[in-house]
Amino acid sequence: MSALLSPKVLPILMLVASNVFMTFAWYGHLKFKTSPLWMAVIFSWLIAFFEYWLAVPANRIGHEVYSAAELKTMQEVITLTVFVVFSVLYLGESLTWNHVLGFVLICGGAALIFRG
């Protein structure tokens, strides 16, 4: 259990959770296109409020052991991973080979950040 609370692991878990909130805040309303836009914005903002309560501490804790560039890179890879799952399972969109190849290229670029 203490390994999960370490500054190396806890920020990653918090960033995953924050990205779930943020993905729903940004894209969850797409299933409710008949709802007024103002309502989508308000609900999205309310969801994003909780996302910030996870993302900001995750970056603060993570900066003890990761550089800002490493934290941002983790954030982007986590964002894409969460979004792929969300778009397939929640929105019912298909994942194409173009998406997969693009994601692999982005992950390859991310791996460069952690070298050295």
Long-range contacts (C-beta under 8 A, 24 or more apart in sequence): 7-61, 7-62, 7-64, 7-65, 8-65, 8-66, 10-58, 10-61, 10-62, 11-58, 11-59, 11-61, 11-62, 11-66, 11-71, 11-74, 12-58, 12-62, 12-74, 12-78, 14-54, 14-55, 14-57, 14-58, 14-61, 15-54, 15-55, 15-58, 15-62, 15-74, 15-75, 15-78, 16-78, 16-82, 17-54, 18-51, 18-52, 18-54, 18-55, 18-58, 19-51, 19-75, 19-78, 19-79, 19-82, 19-83, 20-82, 20-86, 21-47, 21-48, 21-50, 21-51, 21-54, 22-47, 22-48, 22-51, 22-55, 22-79, 23-79, 23-82, 23-83, 23-86, 24-86, 25-51, 27-83, 27-86, 27-87, 27-91, 28-90, 30-91, 31-90, 31-91, 69-113, 70-113, 70-114, 73-110, 73-113, 73-114, 74-110, 76-106, 76-110, 77-106, 77-107, 77-110, 80-106
